[in-house]
């Protein structure tokens, strides 16, 4: 499922992102698990896991959002709502996922 978001306002975009993430959660979590060697999803903080999930959703299903933008936004969210270590972890995981989908 590809979600076209070019003409959506922020509220509509947020709703579509939430729906797309929920609808594709199994695949999104599979991708995250693939690149978090030594970590189970339940070991990742809820904030970091949520950030990872929405970023991976954008990377996989929102063609009009550049992958780099998804990664940068996720790292900034982590810097504001998680720890420095979490933001570095998220950056590493998303960078690896990005390379796998190029």
C-alpha positions in Angstrom: 0.0 0.0 0.0 1.5 3.3 -1.1 0.0 6.4 0.6 0.0 9.6 -1.5 0.3 12.5 0.9 1.4 15.4 -1.3 -1.9 17.3 -1.0 -2.8 16.4 2.6 -2.8 18.9 5.5 -1.0 17.9 8.7 -4.0 16.4 10.4 -4.9 14.3 7.4 -1.3 13.2 7.0 -1.1 12.2 10.6 -4.2 10.2 10.3 -3.0 8.4 7.2 0.3 7.7 8.8 -1.3 6.2 11.8 -3.6 4.1 9.7 -0.8 2.9 7.4 1.4 2.1 10.4 -1.4 0.1 12.0 -2.4 -1.7 8.8 1.3 -2.7 8.1 2.5 -3.2 11.6 3.5 -6.8 11.1 5.8 -6.0 8.1 7.1 -2.8 9.8 8.0 -4.8 13.0 9.6 -7.5 10.9 11.8 -4.9 9.2 12.8 -3.4 12.6 13.5 -6.8 14.1 15.7 -7.7 11.2 18.0 -4.8 12.0 18.0 -4.8 15.8 20.2 -7.8 16.3 20.4 -8.7 19.9 17.3 -6.7 20.7 13.7 -7.9 20.9 10.9 -5.3 20.2 9.8 -5.5 23.8 13.3 -4.4 24.9 13.1 -1.2 22.9 11.5 1.7 24.8 7.9 2.4 23.7 8.9 5.9 22.6 11.8 4.7 20.5 9.7 1.8 19.0 6.9 4.2 18.1 9.4 6.5 16.4 10.9 3.6 14.5 7.5 2.3 13.4 6.3 5.6 11.9 9.6 6.2 10.2 9.7 2.8 8.7 6.1 3.2 7.6 7.1 6.4 5.8 10.1 4.8 4.2 8.2 1.8 2.9 4.8 3.2 2.0 5.0 7.0 1.5 6.7 7.4 -1.9 6.6 11.2 -1.7 8.6 11.4 1.5 12.3 11.1 0.9 13.9 8.4 3.1 16.5 10.8 4.4 13.7 13.1 5.6 12.0 10.2 7.5 15.3 9.4 9.2 16.1 13.0 10.1 12.6 13.6 11.5 12.8 10.4 13.5 16.2 11.3 15.0 14.9 14.8 15.9 11.8 13.2 17.6 14.1 10.9 19.6 16.3 13.8 20.6 13.2 15.6 22.0 11.3 12.7 23.5 13.9 10.1 24.2 17.6 10.0 25.1 20.7 10.7 23.1 21.5 7.0 23.0 18.0 6.3 21.7 18.4 8.9 18.9 21.7 7.2 17.9 20.2 3.8 18.0 17.2 4.9 15.9 19.6 6.6 13.4 21.6 3.3 13.0 18.6 1.1 12.7 16.9 3.4 10.1 20.1 3.8 8.2 20.4 0.0 7.9 16.8 -0.3 6.8 17.2 2.4 4.2 20.2 0.6 2.7 18.1 -2.6 2.4 15.3 -0.9 0.5 17.4 1.1 -2.0 
